[in-house]
Amino acid sequence: MNDNLPENQRLERLAGLRKRREEILSLPPETALSKIMAEKQPAALVHSFPEQDFYFLIHDIGLGDALPLLALASDRQREYVLDMEGWHRDRLNVPAMTGWLSAMLMADPDRVTSWLLKDQTGLLELLLFRNIQVVLREHDQDPSSFGDEFFTHDDIYYLRILDDPLLEPSEALASDSTEKIMDDQRRGFFQKLLARLADLHHAAYQKILLEAASLMPAEMEEEVYRLRNVRMAEKGFLPFEEAVGIYQPISPEALGSQPAKTFGRGEEDDEALMAPLYPVKLLRQGMPFSDALQEIDTPFLLQRIQTEFVSLCNQVIAADQQKIQAKEALQTVVEKVCGYLNIGLEASSSEHAAAKGKKAAAMASLIERLPLSQIFRFGYGRALSLKWRVARWRKTAWYEKAGLPLTFWGESWLGVLGGLMVEKPLYFDNYRTGRGLYREFKSLEEIEATGQVLSNIMAVDELLAGMGIRCEKDPGYLLTWQNLILTLWVRAYSGVEEAGDFNTQGRLTPIPKKEFKAFFKMLFAPGKTQDEPWFRTTKTMKTSFLTWLSGRSGVSAEEITGRLGGVLDELFDRVDEELGALQPDDIDPRYIHLFRVG
């Protein structure tokens, strides 16, 4: 690109390239490749792709089909691919590194060889040290003394490609055909690379062989890794010990006292136009963060915030120690970051901006003023506070003291508690959105709903603690708070001796089937409409239950209703759903879960 163009023309050209990239990335992978190769100057267009977008485009198309793009790639784009693919945490992944270098060498042998000699000397020496043996022939030495495995390009340096350094000799002999093919490819790569090096610059070839033979591998790997981390940090991929700071919560006061973020000028405009597009294109519309972005009408400001969002996504990837290659995996990261930004924005935006337009504008003002990383930390802190609340409660909870398992709280409440007891709290989705049992929180509404469920669990636990119940885990029966409390009520209502509620092992005593049938006849009344063919619990019986509960716990009926009215209504709805369509003679204790019937 001509740097001598006037500023307005240069920015206009960058904006045009950005628009063409947006169009290409919206196409199916095979169509996108054809579109790029049909350009008059495909190299200029490929070079304009940010490294991250180029990396995902290669994976979308598939390495085998993407060789034409690798042939056109810039040095920075190739370097980014190797930085992403060639390392496993802090160790060089030799098979992956040689695999990608082999593809690059196949795509453009001369350029890749020159690039390795000029800019990747340390990496090249490290790979050669681990994969070849170098022997210098004396002037009177017979080459046949080296053996058939050695070869040479100058009759001075004789080389042998070592066995796979990751396999022990016994493993190498027993390796399957797939491993053998990969080893053959590795050997073929080094043979071609060494031949190219010798042809391209023989003096440099001899120098690098000597340096590789005398290399201190630990020090070189550490230096190559350090340089890789510097490059990755520029894109938001911080070292793990720094990246994990994104999960450190921040208080509302600390968020409010954050200084306003500033953007530079000049070169920042170039960076905004060259920002990666993949993460931004994966943002779902109709969410608080995406709605707030639409309120920003200054193009360069919007692009800078989008660049900041991409950097935040990369930091989360580094903190989670993930390797993201496919768009589907990147989509999960984008949704996670967007979700906690949604929570942070909703929790910190003005409560008075109730109208959707005003609320979106208030959130837009927040993301213009505050760093996105701080908003994310504030949003994540809301989820983390639920986890801490559970941890504090469990130290004094009645069910813990009784030695009861988490299954005591029933399927749905168990799911909520389980999501809050893992290292990083998760929302109990229960497959409602097709995202599995658990997923990340994505809205303040989900935080508040989970908090309400937690309050209900704690209130029930407190109520049970005041009822003087002494029960223990029953291996032969799935005890839940619902069947515990309902069974105790039925036994009391039926006049069964209260002292016999639990046997000598502290396990809940079943209701005799005869007494339960008599109770069952009084429990229900016919539905009020033809649309309700089943029976429903009578108001009289619900009042009886509340009176018994108040008397047993020592808590007033009004207080119980105020704290747990909705929970008790749901409990009796379940009773109606499970038993309302039955006749007394159809009762089978094996299929009744809300009451323990003998």
ROROGU-387321 format. One line per field, with one value per residue (C-alpha): x, y, z; residue number from 1. Coordinates in nm, 4 decimals, m for minus. Layout:
N
X <- X|...
Y <- Y|...
Z <- Z|...
n <- NUM|...
//
This chain:
598
X <- 0.0000|0.1372|0.2221|0.2704|m0.1030|m0.2771|m0.4261|m0.7898|m0.7181|m0.5196|m0.8002|m1.0544|m0.8549|m0.8331|m1.2079|m1.2672|m1.0501|m1.2357|m1.5685|m1.4440|m1.3179|m1.6586|m1.8233|m1.5780|m1.6134|m1.9911|m1.9575|m1.9278|m1.5590|m1.5280|m1.6944|m1.4740|m1.1600|m1.2828|m1.3729|m1.0241|m0.8420|m1.0600|m0.9310|m0.6987|m0.4516|m0.5335|m0.2091|m0.3003|m0.6412|m0.4973|m0.2351|m0.5096|m0.6695|m0.5833|m0.3815|m0.6656|m0.9177|m0.6680|m0.6142|m0.9873|m1.0359|m0.7641|m0.9373|m1.2798|m1.1534|m0.9369|m0.5597|m0.5546|m0.7669|m0.6157|m0.2622|m0.3232|m0.3945|m0.0849|0.1159|m0.0124|0.0188|0.2326|0.5154|0.3048|0.0145|0.2379|0.4005|0.0598|m0.0459|0.2711|0.2251|m0.1250|m0.0646|0.2962|0.2816|0.1181|0.1109|0.4811|0.6281|0.7058|0.4683|0.7128|0.4651|0.2197|0.4950|0.6544|0.3128|0.2233|0.5712|0.5486|0.2223|0.3743|0.6839|0.4631|0.2639|0.5606|0.9034|1.1302|0.9501|0.9021|1.2655|1.3911|1.1543|1.2768|1.6397|1.5808|1.3147|1.2770|1.6376|1.5892|1.2868|1.4624|1.7741|1.5611|1.3701|1.6902|1.8560|1.5677|1.5285|1.8666|2.2174|2.5039|2.8436|3.1357|3.3360|3.7080|3.9008|4.0298|3.7192|3.5216|3.1520|3.0485|3.1571|2.8557|2.6000|2.3055|2.0885|2.3173|2.2899|2.4689|2.4219|2.7876|2.9986|3.1061|2.8112|2.6455|2.2987|2.0715|1.7080|1.6510|1.3665|1.0576|1.1835|0.8429|0.8532|1.0647|1.2401|0.9978|0.7006|0.8424|0.8616|0.5018|0.3575|0.0485|0.0187|m0.1069|0.1983|0.4244|0.2655|0.3144|0.6773|0.7313|0.5870|0.8195|1.1220|1.0111|0.9687|1.3208|1.4730|1.2989|1.3735|1.7455|1.7695|1.6039|1.8323|2.1402|2.0213|1.9045|2.2020|2.4752|2.6825|2.3771|2.2905|2.6312|2.6185|2.2775|2.3811|2.6803|2.4693|2.1950|2.4511|2.5886|2.2594|2.1509|1.7883|1.6345|1.7623|1.6670|1.3153|1.2675|1.3739|1.1571|0.8642|0.9263|0.9156|0.6014|0.4349|0.5230|0.3531|0.0505|0.0140|m0.0200|m0.3411|m0.4755|m0.3377|m0.1661|0.0326|m0.2016|m0.0942|m0.1846|m0.4868|m0.6620|m0.6954|m0.9978|m1.1925|m1.1061|m1.4341|m1.4600|m1.6972|m1.9544|m1.7523|m1.4303|m1.6086|m1.7542|m1.4152|m1.2476|m1.0863|m1.2359|m1.0529|m0.8864|m0.7988|m0.5059|m0.5176|m0.3522|m0.2220|m0.5148|m0.7406|m0.5376|m0.5564|m0.9325|m0.9796|m0.7471|m0.9218|m1.0298|m1.3869|m1.4548|m1.5444|m1.7488|m1.9494|m2.0419|m2.2161|m2.5864|m2.8279|m3.0913|m2.8563|m2.7671|m2.4053|m2.4871|m2.7767|m2.5386|m2.2908|m2.5656|m2.6132|m2.2565|m2.2713|m1.9005|m1.7462|m1.3883|m1.5015|m1.7187|m1.4317|m1.1975|m1.4476|m1.4854|m1.1055|m1.1175|m1.3864|m1.1680|m0.8752|m1.1023|m1.2144|m0.8495|m0.7710|m1.0552|m0.9255|m0.5812|m0.7272|m0.9294|m0.6251|m0.8288|m0.7183|m0.9750|m0.9661|m1.3250|m1.5897|m1.8171|m1.5608|m1.5030|m1.8812|m1.8860|m1.6145|m1.7896|m2.1177|m1.9428|m1.7729|m2.0876|m2.2939|m2.0876|m2.0687|m2.4498|m2.4686|m2.2175|m2.3961|m2.7436|m2.6299|m2.4464|m2.6713|m2.9202|m3.2349|m3.4268|m3.3492|m3.6316|m3.7247|m3.5329|m3.3903|m3.2767|m3.1338|m2.9337|m2.8040|m2.7004|m2.5144|m2.3480|m2.2229|m2.0768|m1.8839|m1.7539|m1.6250|m1.5228|m1.2782|m1.4677|m1.2453|m1.3685|m1.7332|m1.6714|m1.5139|m1.8079|m2.0558|m1.8603|m1.8467|m2.2262|m2.2096|m1.9157|m2.1090|m2.3689|m2.0931|m1.9553|m2.3050|m2.3496|m2.0087|m2.0928|m2.4372|m2.3149|m2.0940|m2.4035|m2.6764|m2.9087|m2.8891|m2.5079|m2.5196|m2.7697|m2.5267|m2.7767|m2.6523|m2.7195|m2.9872|m3.1993|m3.2859|m3.4482|m3.3468|m3.3931|m3.2518|m2.9661|m2.8866|m2.8729|m2.6522|m2.4259|m2.3662|m2.2667|m2.0319|m1.7870|m1.4708|m1.6279|m2.0042|m2.2394|m2.6071|m2.8313|m2.9910|m3.1184|m3.1197|m3.3844|m3.1829|m3.0153|m2.6790|m2.6517|m2.7061|m2.4923|m2.3707|m2.2363|m2.4691|m2.5788|m2.8107|m2.8833|m3.2241|m3.0542|m2.8356|m3.1391|m3.3450|m3.0616|m3.0269|m3.3993|m3.3757|m3.0828|m3.2864|m3.5691|m3.3328|m3.1862|m3.5334|m3.6502|m3.3315|m3.3883|m3.7501|m3.6454|m3.3827|m3.6596|m3.8780|m3.6602|m3.6125|m3.3457|m3.3065|m3.0153|m2.9264|m3.1282|m2.9372|m3.2542|m3.4694|m3.4238|m3.5081|m3.5911|m3.7132|m4.0500|m4.1235|m3.9791|m4.2042|m4.5156|m4.4758|m4.4406|m4.7532|m4.9594|m4.8472|m4.9450|m5.2761|m5.3618|m5.2899|m4.9907|m4.7660|m4.5151|m4.2421|m4.2425|m4.1689|m3.8137|m3.6884|m3.3960|m3.1519|m3.2967|m3.4674|m3.8097|m4.0894|m4.3349|m4.7055|m4.9126|m5.0963|m5.4362|m5.3895|m5.2586|m5.5665|m5.7939|m5.5885|m5.5853|m5.9679|m5.9678|m5.6757|m5.8356|m6.1418|m6.2517|m6.1131|m6.3203|m6.3422|m6.3745|m6.0162|m5.9073|m6.0179|m5.7842|m5.8313|m5.6645|m5.5571|m5.8306|m5.7754|m5.8728|m5.5900|m5.3379|m5.4457|m5.4092|m5.0568|m4.9606|m5.1048|m4.9113|m4.5932|m4.6256|m4.6901|m4.4033|m4.1467|m4.2570|m4.2715|m4.5932|m4.8065|m4.7797|m4.3996|m4.3917|m4.6279|m4.4233|m4.0936|m4.2048|m4.5542|m4.4439|m4.2360|m4.5285|m4.7635|m4.5191|m4.4997|m4.8754|m4.8812|m4.6439|m4.8712|m5.1627|m4.9569|m4.8329|m5.1447|m5.4374|m5.5373|m5.5280|m5.8084|m5.7487|m5.7498|m5.4802|m5.2233|m4.8965|m4.6237|m4.3534|m4.4581|m4.5252|m4.2274|m4.3684|m4.4850|m4.3175|m4.5886|m4.5336
Y <- 0.0000|0.3435|0.5341|0.8578|0.8963|1.1928|1.1109|1.1187|0.8930|0.6493|0.6187|0.5867|0.2981|0.1277|0.1707|0.0199|m0.2806|m0.3260|m0.3266|m0.5890|m0.8026|m0.7799|m0.8989|m1.1877|m1.3051|m1.3167|m1.5687|m1.9482|m2.0519|m2.1976|m1.8898|m1.6591|m1.8267|m1.7914|m1.4273|m1.3481|m1.5277|m1.3477|m1.0063|m0.8094|m0.7836|m1.0714|m1.0322|m0.6768|m0.7928|m1.0915|m0.8707|m0.6364|m0.9121|m0.8804|m1.1797|m1.3147|m1.2992|m1.4628|m1.7440|m1.8219|m1.7930|m2.0553|m2.2895|m2.2255|m2.3103|m2.6001|m2.6185|m2.8399|m2.5961|m2.2807|m2.3232|m2.0400|m1.8067|m1.9248|m1.8489|m1.4889|m1.4435|m1.1723|m1.2490|m1.1286|m1.3514|m1.6583|m1.5685|m1.5414|m1.8843|m2.0407|m1.8539|m1.9951|m2.3486|m2.4253|m2.4059|m2.6043|m2.3641|m2.2850|m2.5730|m2.5895|m2.8288|m2.9732|m3.1874|m2.8979|m2.6484|m2.8680|m2.9533|m2.5880|m2.4988|m2.7877|m2.6458|m2.2977|m2.4354|m2.6184|m2.3007|m2.0684|m2.2339|m1.9377|m1.6727|m1.9012|m2.0146|m1.6553|m1.5548|m1.8337|m1.7362|m1.3670|m1.3389|m1.6832|m1.7851|m1.8894|m2.1053|m2.2605|m2.3481|m2.4989|m2.7190|m2.8315|m2.9103|m3.1384|m3.3096|m3.3479|m3.4672|m3.2712|m3.4280|m3.2366|m3.4550|m3.4405|m3.3825|m3.7404|m3.9100|m4.1552|m4.0491|m4.4138|m4.4305|m4.2226|m4.4806|m4.4774|m4.2494|m3.9513|m3.7142|m3.3963|m3.0912|m2.9799|m3.2857|m3.1061|m3.1198|m3.4609|m3.4705|m3.7351|m3.6804|m3.8115|m4.0374|m3.8654|m3.7069|m3.7552|m4.1351|m4.3821|m4.6369|m4.9126|m4.6864|m4.5939|m4.9606|m5.0187|m4.6968|m4.7261|m4.6255|m4.2752|m4.1996|m4.3396|m4.1135|m3.8118|m3.9095|m3.9481|m3.6006|m3.4606|m3.6186|m3.4965|m3.1431|m3.1234|m3.2715|m3.0109|m2.7265|m2.8093|m2.8388|m2.4996|m2.3415|m2.4764|m2.3530|m2.0117|m1.9019|m2.1600|m1.9548|m1.8928|m2.2639|m2.3676|m2.1081|m2.2145|m2.5807|m2.5007|m2.2891|m2.5524|m2.8237|m2.6232|m2.4807|m2.4598|m2.5672|m2.4632|m2.1063|m2.0778|m2.2134|m1.9702|m1.6784|m1.7857|m1.8281|m1.4842|m1.3173|m1.5128|m1.3892|m1.0288|m1.0604|m1.2370|m0.9790|m0.7058|m0.8779|m0.9365|m1.2886|m1.2129|m1.4743|m1.6854|m1.5329|m1.1870|m1.2832|m1.4537|m1.1110|m1.0588|m1.2730|m1.0527|m0.8825|m0.5081|m0.3209|m0.0631|0.2082|0.1037|0.0883|0.4357|0.5819|0.4473|0.7256|0.7726|0.5767|0.7675|0.6810|0.8245|0.9776|0.9180|0.5637|0.4607|0.5230|0.2727|0.0208|0.0621|m0.0033|m0.3028|m0.4514|m0.8182|m0.8710|m1.2341|m1.1822|m0.8701|m1.0465|m1.3185|m1.0728|m1.1515|m0.8660|m0.7705|m0.7915|m0.4893|m0.4701|m0.5018|m0.2545|m0.0089|m0.0426|0.0554|0.3801|0.4910|0.6963|0.7860|0.5249|0.5389|0.5342|0.2318|0.0507|0.1275|m0.0157|m0.3214|m0.3580|m0.3349|m0.6053|m0.8365|m0.7826|m0.8654|m1.1884|m1.2814|m1.2170|m1.4469|m1.7158|m1.6841|m1.6911|m2.0043|m2.1615|m2.2549|m2.3180|m2.1609|m2.2670|m2.2954|m2.0252|m2.2339|m2.2277|m1.8556|m1.8029|m1.9527|m1.7119|m1.4123|m1.5045|m1.5411|m1.2020|m1.0369|m1.1951|m1.0508|m0.7176|m0.7290|m0.7941|m0.5213|m0.2685|m0.3549|m0.3432|m0.0123|0.1805|0.4307|0.2768|0.5819|0.5141|0.2606|0.3159|0.0888|0.3756|0.5685|0.2566|0.1705|0.5276|0.5121|0.1867|0.3353|0.6197|0.3649|0.1710|0.4966|0.6058|0.2873|0.0136|m0.2958|m0.5126|m0.3294|m0.3648|m0.7371|m0.7737|m0.5942|m0.8215|m1.1345|m1.0194|m1.0395|m1.4094|m1.4653|m1.3084|m1.5866|m1.8480|m1.6834|m1.6623|m2.0386|m2.1063|m1.8958|m2.0523|m2.4106|m2.3596|m2.3260|m2.4914|m2.7386|m2.9948|m3.0000|m3.0587|m3.3411|m3.5031|m3.4913|m3.4880|m3.2113|m3.4315|m3.3418|m3.0146|m3.1807|m3.1725|m2.8046|m2.6619|m2.9128|m2.7867|m2.4259|m2.5101|m2.7273|m2.4409|m2.2111|m2.4582|m2.5031|m2.2933|m2.0477|m2.0108|m2.1211|m2.0723|m2.3794|m2.3772|m2.7379|m2.7628|m2.4897|m2.3054|m2.6152|m2.5180|m2.8119|m2.8433|m2.5411|m2.2318|m1.8882|m1.6217|m1.3806|m1.1279|m0.9561|m1.1247|m1.4663|m1.3451|m1.2190|m1.5325|m1.7534|m1.5339|m1.5723|m1.9516|m1.9416|m1.7279|m1.9827|m2.2714|m2.0893|m1.9997|m2.3629|m2.4779|m2.2261|m2.3399|m2.7052|m2.6140|m2.4763|m2.7867|m3.0045|m3.2670|m3.5284|m3.7268|m3.8921|m3.9999|m4.3001|m4.5107|m4.6906|m4.3848|m4.0532|m3.8106|m3.4534|m3.1557|m3.1887|m3.5500|m3.4946|m3.2037|m3.3438|m3.6861|m3.5310|m3.3256|m3.6254|m3.8283|m3.5437|m3.4840|m3.8531|m3.8690|m4.1026|m4.0824|m3.8033|m3.9817|m4.2478|m4.0073|m4.1454|m4.4947|m4.5800|m4.5047|m4.1539|m4.2367|m4.1113|m4.3563|m4.4179|m4.3355|m4.6563|m4.7027|m4.7227|m4.3858|m4.2270|m4.3365|m4.1807|m3.8601|m3.8651|m3.8530|m3.5309|m3.3706|m3.2962|m3.1325|m3.1454|m2.8845|m2.5725|m2.5878|m2.8498|m2.7728|m2.9112|m3.2753|m3.3596|m3.2796|m2.9945|m2.9521|m2.7794|m2.4465|m2.6077|m2.8595|m2.5912|m2.3915|m2.7032|m2.7527|m2.3910|m2.4138|m2.7340|m2.5865|m2.2754|m2.4784|m2.7198|m2.4486|m2.1714|m1.9242|m1.7327|m1.8263|m1.4695|m1.4803|m1.8203|m1.6953|m1.3790|m1.5632|m1.8896|m1.8319|m1.8840|m2.1900|m2.3563|m2.2767|m2.4490|m2.7442|m2.7987|m2.7466|m3.0429|m3.2422|m3.1685|m3.2595|m3.5887|m3.7118|m3.5035|m3.7445|m4.0556|m4.2393|m4.3659|m4.7269|m4.6474|m4.5418|m4.7326|m4.6308|m4.7189|m4.4294|m4.1631|m3.9325|m3.6390|m3.8555|m4.1554|m4.4204|m4.7704
Z <- 0.0000|m0.0953|0.2243|0.0247|m0.0404|0.1223|0.4632|0.3472|0.0482|0.2615|0.5183|0.2387|0.0889|0.4294|0.4758|0.1317|0.2148|0.5432|0.3598|0.1115|0.3985|0.5668|0.2456|0.2057|0.5653|0.5264|0.2399|0.2703|0.2983|m0.0527|m0.2050|0.0008|m0.1370|m0.4957|m0.4336|m0.3030|m0.5845|m0.8440|m0.7278|m0.9545|m0.6661|m0.4325|m0.2356|m0.1312|m0.0115|0.1781|0.3427|0.4602|0.6683|1.0390|1.1518|1.3641|1.0782|0.8440|1.0948|1.1266|0.7510|0.6959|0.9396|0.7852|0.4383|0.5557|0.5382|0.2283|0.0273|0.1752|0.0323|m0.2209|0.0726|0.2590|m0.0556|m0.0468|0.3303|0.4824|0.7240|1.0172|0.9170|0.8940|1.2247|1.3958|1.2656|1.4083|1.7374|1.7697|1.6445|1.7332|2.1116|2.3887|2.6793|2.7377|2.5351|2.1665|1.9883|1.7371|1.5358|1.4957|1.4177|1.1516|1.0069|0.9495|0.8258|0.5813|0.4418|0.4164|0.2433|m0.0044|m0.0722|m0.1354|m0.0881|m0.1644|0.0427|0.3422|0.3390|0.3190|0.5989|0.8256|0.7638|0.8178|1.0935|1.2543|1.3072|1.6707|1.5913|1.2912|1.4927|1.7710|1.5247|1.3546|1.6877|1.7845|1.4509|1.2761|1.3529|1.1933|1.1259|0.9712|0.7268|0.7614|0.4380|0.4301|0.5664|0.3516|0.3338|0.3368|0.7010|0.8013|0.6961|0.4561|0.6748|0.6237|0.3287|0.2239|0.0040|m0.0087|0.0754|0.3944|0.6322|0.6535|0.8009|0.9465|1.0379|1.3875|1.4924|1.6293|1.9540|2.1185|2.0837|2.2693|2.0428|2.1489|2.0754|1.7370|1.6392|1.7494|1.6053|1.3902|1.0268|1.1087|1.3224|1.0499|0.7895|1.0170|1.0753|0.7000|0.6484|0.9162|0.7509|0.4085|0.5408|0.6824|0.3685|0.1501|0.3924|0.4131|0.0348|m0.0060|0.2541|0.0770|m0.2625|m0.1436|0.0665|0.1155|0.3611|0.5807|0.5503|0.6860|0.9621|1.0850|1.0870|1.3070|1.5433|1.5637|1.6482|1.9435|2.0636|2.4290|2.3696|2.7028|2.6739|2.3065|2.3660|2.6514|2.4317|2.1382|2.3784|2.5293|2.1880|2.1024|2.4243|2.3414|2.0039|2.1523|2.4324|2.1707|2.0603|2.4100|2.4622|2.7904|2.9849|3.1972|3.5290|3.3940|3.1825|3.4744|3.6365|3.4126|3.6617|3.9576|4.0546|4.0878|4.3171|4.1969|4.3720|4.1995|3.8640|3.9133|4.0004|3.6850|3.4796|3.1348|2.8699|2.5902|2.2337|2.0457|1.7010|1.3684|1.3745|1.5939|1.2946|1.0934|1.3765|1.4037|1.0336|1.0541|1.3601|1.3421|1.2268|1.3175|1.6884|1.6126|1.3391|1.5907|1.8248|1.8617|1.8077|2.0617|2.3606|2.5794|2.4614|2.0905|2.1302|2.2955|2.0076|1.7643|1.9581|1.8757|1.5563|1.5277|1.2946|1.4237|1.7877|1.7158|1.5461|1.8358|2.0843|1.8618|1.8675|2.2464|2.2492|2.0380|2.2751|2.5708|2.4017|2.3491|2.7149|2.8213|2.5819|2.7428|3.0947|3.0154|2.8461|2.5412|2.1860|1.9560|1.5917|1.4693|1.4534|1.6760|1.9578|1.9055|1.9181|2.2689|2.3842|2.2260|2.3966|2.7305|2.7052|2.5733|2.8526|3.1359|2.9569|2.9405|3.3141|3.3942|3.1744|3.3046|3.6662|3.6329|3.3924|3.5283|3.6772|3.5620|3.1948|3.1785|2.8164|2.5803|2.3767|2.6853|2.8439|2.5314|2.5166|2.8827|2.8179|2.5087|2.7257|2.9673|2.7036|2.5548|2.8963|3.0801|2.9758|2.8632|3.0810|3.3923|3.2891|3.2314|3.5771|3.7361|3.5551|3.6416|4.0020|4.0186|3.9311|4.1642|4.4533|4.4174|4.4452|4.7599|4.9047|4.8612|5.0188|5.3259|5.3657|5.3458|5.6521|5.8731|5.6616|5.8353|5.5545|5.5786|5.9528|5.8944|5.6482|5.3616|4.9988|4.7478|4.5873|4.8923|4.7155|4.4158|4.0508|3.9686|4.2919|4.2808|3.9309|4.0482|4.3453|4.1312|3.8888|4.1751|4.3423|4.0532|4.0282|3.7846|3.8458|3.5690|3.4922|3.5169|3.1711|3.1846|2.8010|2.7674|2.5015|2.3603|2.5149|2.7524|3.1245|3.2152|3.0360|3.1173|3.2543|2.9843|3.1515|3.4811|3.4775|3.4997|3.7868|3.9762|3.9037|4.0285|4.3358|4.4062|4.3808|4.6221|4.8638|4.8443|4.9195|5.2175|5.3471|5.3266|5.4979|5.7784|5.8129|5.8373|6.0976|6.3215|6.2899|6.5093|6.2379|6.3006|5.9817|5.8076|5.4566|5.3379|5.0822|4.9766|4.9164|4.7343|5.0118|4.9055|5.0991|4.9227|5.0160|5.3644|5.4510|5.2799|5.4416|5.7870|5.7252|5.6136|5.9145|6.1480|5.9682|5.9819|6.3538|6.3224|6.6280|6.5706|6.7603|6.4890|6.2024|6.1849|6.2577|6.4821|6.1980|6.1574|5.8269|5.7273|5.8125|5.5231|5.5478|5.5666|5.2376|5.4087|5.5856|5.2658|5.0687|5.3317|5.3204|4.9399|4.9268|5.1291|4.9459|4.6092|4.4627|4.0942|3.8578|3.8104|3.4286|3.1587|3.0607|3.3989|3.4002|3.6872|4.0546|4.2403|4.6017|4.8014|4.9705|5.3013|5.2749|5.1792|5.4857|5.6981|5.5645|5.6379|5.9918|6.0584|5.9151|6.1315|6.4454|6.3808|6.2978|6.5346|6.2428|6.1830|5.8838|5.7549|5.7603|5.5897|5.3200|5.2722|5.2276|5.0679|4.9271|4.5683|4.6573|4.8386|4.5494|4.3119|4.5516|4.5428|4.1678|4.1486|4.3775|4.1443|3.8395|3.9835|4.1617|4.0425|3.7660|3.9887|4.1634|4.5204|4.4034|4.1440|4.4036|4.3735|4.6228|4.3656|4.1431|4.4065|4.4610|4.6594|4.9501|5.1065|5.1122|5.2505
n <- 1|2|3|4|5|6|7|8|9|10|11|12|13|14|15|16|17|18|19|20|21|22|23|24|25|26|27|28|29|30|31|32|33|34|35|36|37|38|39|40|41|42|43|44|45|46|47|48|49|50|51|52|53|54|55|56|57|58|59|60|61|62|63|64|65|66|67|68|69|70|71|72|73|74|75|76|77|78|79|80|81|82|83|84|85|86|87|88|89|90|91|92|93|94|95|96|97|98|99|100|101|102|103|104|105|106|107|108|109|110|111|112|113|114|115|116|117|118|119|120|121|122|123|124|125|126|127|128|129|130|131|132|133|134|135|136|137|138|139|140|141|142|143|144|145|146|147|148|149|150|151|152|153|154|155|156|157|158|159|160|161|162|163|164|165|166|167|168|169|170|171|172|173|174|175|176|177|178|179|180|181|182|183|184|185|186|187|188|189|190|191|192|193|194|195|196|197|198|199|200|201|202|203|204|205|206|207|208|209|210|211|212|213|214|215|216|217|218|219|220|221|222|223|224|225|226|227|228|229|230|231|232|233|234|235|236|237|238|239|240|241|242|243|244|245|246|247|248|249|250|251|252|253|254|255|256|257|258|259|260|261|262|263|264|265|266|267|268|269|270|271|272|273|274|275|276|277|278|279|280|281|282|283|284|285|286|287|288|289|290|291|292|293|294|295|296|297|298|299|300|301|302|303|304|305|306|307|308|309|310|311|312|313|314|315|316|317|318|319|320|321|322|323|324|325|326|327|328|329|330|331|332|333|334|335|336|337|338|339|340|341|342|343|344|345|346|347|348|349|350|351|352|353|354|355|356|357|358|359|360|361|362|363|364|365|366|367|368|369|370|371|372|373|374|375|376|377|378|379|380|381|382|383|384|385|386|387|388|389|390|391|392|393|394|395|396|397|398|399|400|401|402|403|404|405|406|407|408|409|410|411|412|413|414|415|416|417|418|419|420|421|422|423|424|425|426|427|428|429|430|431|432|433|434|435|436|437|438|439|440|441|442|443|444|445|446|447|448|449|450|451|452|453|454|455|456|457|458|459|460|461|462|463|464|465|466|467|468|469|470|471|472|473|474|475|476|477|478|479|480|481|482|483|484|485|486|487|488|489|490|491|492|493|494|495|496|497|498|499|500|501|502|503|504|505|506|507|508|509|510|511|512|513|514|515|516|517|518|519|520|521|522|523|524|525|526|527|528|529|530|531|532|533|534|535|536|537|538|539|540|541|542|543|544|545|546|547|548|549|550|551|552|553|554|555|556|557|558|559|560|561|562|563|564|565|566|567|568|569|570|571|572|573|574|575|576|577|578|579|580|581|582|583|584|585|586|587|588|589|590|591|592|593|594|595|596|597|598
//
